[in-house]
Amino acid sequence: MDRSEIKDRVYKVIIQILKIDAEQIQEENIFTADLGAESIQSVELMAGFEEEFDIEMDEDDALSVQTVGGAIDFIAGYVN
């Protein structure tokens, strides 16, 4: 799976959970500061990514990822 496909699917999950438009998302965005994710939504995002990609991530490692681009790269490490 290439990075572009992972990015599209990560954006899809972010849009569903944070209820924002794709145009509001950039890879350098920090989930909490820039996209307004609250702590419960961070957990929901992680669960959403696990479901979307059919993977199981280490919770502490996953929750330490702060940016959209970081999440894409982190997930890429699991799926590739």
N, C-alpha and C positions, 0 to 999 in steps of 0.2 A: 504494500500500500504506500503510495507516495505522499509526500508532505502536504501537497495541495488537497488531496482527498481527505486526509486527516484534518486539515484546517477547516474545510467545508463542514465536516461532521462535528467538529468542536464548536464552530460558530452556531450550528443548528441547535446543539444542546444549550449553549449560553442564551440564545434567543428564547428558547422554550422556558428555561428556568428563571431568567432575570426579566423576561417580558420586555425586551428592548429590540430595536431594529438593528439589522446587520450593519447599517451605515454608522452606527454608534460604536462598533467594535473595531479596535485596531490591536495589532499584536503586542504593542508596547503597553497597552492598557493594563493597569493593576485591577484585579477583580473587585477589591473592596473600595479603594480610593476613587478609581475612575468609572467603574461600572455599578457601584453602589451595592455590591453583594454583601449581605449580612452573614454572620457566622453560620447560621442554619443553611443559608443558600450555598455556602461553600461546600458543605456536606452533600447537599442535593446535587450540586454540580459534579462532585466526585462520583456519586452514585449514577448520575446521568451519563458520564463518560464511560464508566464501567459497563453500563447496559448497552450503550451505543456501540462500543468496540468489543463487547464480549470478553472483557479482561477483568482481572482482579488486581487492584493497585494497593501498594502499601499505604495505609491511611496517613501515617505521619509524613511520609515522603510526599504524597499527593497534596496534603494540606499545606505543605511548605512552599508549593508552587504559587507564585504571586501574580504572574502575568499571563495573558492569553497566549503569547508566543511560547512562554515557558511550558504551559500546559500542552501545547501542540508537540513540542519537542519531547516532553516527558512521556506522553502517550505513544509517540513514535517509537520510543525505546521499548515499549511493551508489545507493540503490534508487529514490529519488524525483526 
